[in-house]
Amino acid sequence: MTQQFPPFLIEGYRNFMSGRYATESQRYRKLADEGQKPTTMVIACCDSRAAPETIFDAGPGQLFVLRNVANLVPPFGPDAAYHGTSSAIEFAIIHLKVENIVVMGHGRCGGIAGALATAAGHAPEGAFIGKWLTMIEEVAGKVEANSLLTSSEQQTALERIVIRQSIGNLMTFPFVKERVEAGALSLHGAWFDISSGELWTMNGESGDFMRPEL
């Protein structure tokens, strides 16, 4: 059944054509003719409040962005039924030859809240979300069981732990591990606070998160 296209999207497109596209039309044409050559891949949550292109003020062709629920990276598993996330990682590394991968989580993540709720015995409804979140069920259970943390502290803790876990899972991909060890690829973690706009980056050695100097 065909319905009217959302009017606010048409209005947004109108603004895009008279604004950003008008000022960067040459860049778009060059990208169309020569293809994309981004140096950085960002694996982020599909939450509408935490768009990487907006947060990093990126122009067309600068970021190769993959978004899914809770910015998760599964372990390397070529025998899995579907490969949406893994195929994007493979394309970014092997075909685009990106030099950086950033796993970016964010505050108040619904996927993380769902994982904690599942650990507490209240799994979210749906046929797909629960299965997807089984990737982090073990660590979610450990965080949820820590009664010394408030619910908001558990939320933030798991959001950041999952970033480290996803980076660890990236290293199970042979072509990622090979390039990291050769110095051709760097892996990074970041966490964005929707409420304050603060960006916290992960120290590659300690795993701690800190705010970069601006």
Disulfide bonds with the S-S distance in Angstrom:
none
